[in-house]
Amino acid sequence: MNTSVSAAPARTPTPHRTRIKLCGLSTPADVEAAVSAGADAVGFVLYPPSPRAVSVDALRDLSRRLPPFVTPVVLLVNATPGEIAAALDACPTAVLQFHGDETPQQCTAPGRPFLRAVRMKPGVNLLDLAHSIPTAQALLLDAHVEGYGGGGKVFDWSLIAQDAGLPVVLSGGLHSGNVADGIRCVRPWAVDVSSGIEISRGVKSPDLMHAFCEAVRQADARINVRISAHTNAP
Ligand SMILES: O=C(O)c1ccccc1N[C@@H]1O[C@H](COP(=O)(O)O)[C@@H](O)[C@H]1O
C-alpha cells in the first residue's frame, strides 16, 4: 500500500484588495451610485452639525436599500447611549464608527462591531491606542481638523510608520488623484472618503465615486503585478 502523502499543489498568492468605504451618503441616489461603483461599505453620518447628517428615519430607509454584502457604517460623534440605541434600531446590521472623544468603554458598551477614528497629529501612538481598545475592528485614521472630521484634509502618512496593531482604514482628504499614493505608501486594509467624492460640500457625485473606486482598483492591480513578478521570479 502506498502511504506517501502527495505534496499540496502550490497556491497562487491571494491578490491584494483594498476595501472601499464611501462615507456621508444622504440620498437614495447616493446609495445606488455607491453600490454601483463597487463600495464594500457605505457611511451614514448621525452627527447633526455635519453637512452630510441624516436623521434616524433616513438612516432606516437608506440602509434598507443596501444589497447583501455591502456594510452599513454609522458615524457617530459623542452620541448618547439612547442615540446609539436608536441608530441600531434603525440599522441593526450597522458597524459603528466612533469619530468623537468616546472612551474605549463607550465604544465597546453597545456590543457592536466598531471602528475607532483617530485624528492624526505628531505624537499619536497607534500601538498604544490599539492596546487600549483591542476589540475595535480597525483604526480609522483621519486628519486632525477643526471640529471632528470630514474636512477633506490629508495628514502626514509617515506618522503611520509603525505597525498599528489593528487593521488600518486610511482616510482624510482622499480622492481619485491621491488614493493610489495612499495605498502604495500605507497599504491599508481599507480606504475611506467623503469630501473627495463630492461636487460641493455634502453633495455626492456618482462620477467621482466611480473614479475613486476605479483608482483603488488600478492601485491594487499595480501591487498585484509586483507580487506576481516577485512570486514567479526564478
Ligand atoms: O463627514 C463629516 O461631516 C464628519 C463629521 C464629523 C466627523 C467625521 C466626519 N467625516 C468623516 O471624516 C473622514 C474623512 O473625511 P474626508 O474624506 O476628509 O472628507 C471620513 O470618515 C468621513 O466620513
The ligand as an ORCA input file, in Angstrom:
! r2SCAN-3c Opt
* xyz 0 1
  O     -18.396     63.983      7.260
  C     -18.473     64.705      8.241
  O     -19.067     65.779      8.211
  C     -17.820     64.278      9.515
  C     -18.171     64.936     10.673
  C     -17.600     64.568     11.876
  C     -16.669     63.548     11.936
  C     -16.296     62.892     10.771
  C     -16.849     63.252      9.568
  N     -16.488     62.644      8.387
  C     -15.554     61.586      8.228
  O     -14.214     62.006      8.243
  C     -13.433     61.112      7.443
  C     -12.617     61.890      6.426
  O     -13.430     62.601      5.554
  P     -12.904     63.369      4.247
  O     -12.771     62.354      3.155
  O     -11.607     64.020      4.588
  O     -13.967     64.356      3.949
  C     -14.454     60.180      6.789
  O     -14.608     59.009      7.580
  C     -15.703     60.979      6.866
  O     -16.861     60.229      6.762
*
